[in-house]
């Protein structure tokens, strides 16, 4: 699951970012509040940005089975019995404003590729979901339609328009292990459903980046793999929880989750800044469960970084030529996670203060620095070694704790109501 907008964003798109404080601009309470359960109507269709090709100049698309290409207002632009793997480019018949698919140019953007009833979209990737090159192209199939947008600079945004419940079938097996208890997996589906609806209704990505979708398909939102992990079990889990969400006082909860909290979850608004509303279910709690799995509860080895690497990635641009003298935690949260990290510089009495998650952990690669629950920081001369616990940002549901709660016989609702204190698992109206 994701934890900041800027992570992995192509440089060409960073200029679109607006003021971060906008993420909290939502109406609280009252009939106009988009998070009120009674305002959530029919099962939504989500727009999922395919991050591995976001901002690329060229992508590769195939359609298995009959398809149509439609423009604004649903106007039919083209149709075919199938599309072999073909190049997609920004810049169609009217230049940068259009798109070209398989050598055929269309004079508008976006255009929508709509498979027939039994057809599927297939995208070819050359990078993994952490934006690292892969040796062989990897093809992923998707339900629903594909919107092809031409961005500024003749770059692309590919967006999968998909039914909410089909989307969840592509999330649960990417975010959790199918070998775990059914209650934990059901809790994951309910959390993912709630989060997806919340993100769509909040419109955060559109407001902050101008990007034309509701969620990313990677850790910036929720990991979604199309049909890659869509199994019979995934379908049963989604069907068994259909329409169930997490709510507090009649409103959707922003159901964050992370792999292992290390003994306590934290106030989400402190960990994730302006991404989280201040409400009791997001206030954090102690967790007695993930300690049972020491392989994820405590890091086997420290995360080691050179001081030069810390300077290059974490210091403000104007100070990146300076040398790091030491790193220390200067503020902690109630559960022990670092809130602020202080970097002292050689030859200077000044220090640089950074938000532990967004300003320190993320620039240093969140998958390497597994959390901000630091047990100690060790100075090794030219390097800094960080020892710690947990995996992920430490807010919301602890997935490892959920596994253990399920093993103890707890239900999905009990798991979610434990990690989101005061919230209740409810069914959406009309479900």
Helices and strands as residue ranges (DSSP letters): H 11-14, G 20-24, G 37-39, E 45-49, G 51-53, E 58-64, E 67-70, G 72-74, E 76-80, E 83-92, E 95-101, E 104-106, E 111-115, E 120-127, E 133-142, E 145-151, E 155-163, H 164-169, H 172-175, H 182-202, H 204-209, E 215-216, H 232-240, E 244-248, E 251-252, E 257-258, H 268-271, G 273-275, G 280-282, G 290-292, H 294-297, E 303-306, H 307-314, G 317-319, E 324-332, E 338-345, E 351-355, I 356-361, E 373-379, E 383-389, E 397-398, H 399-407, H 412-419, E 424-427
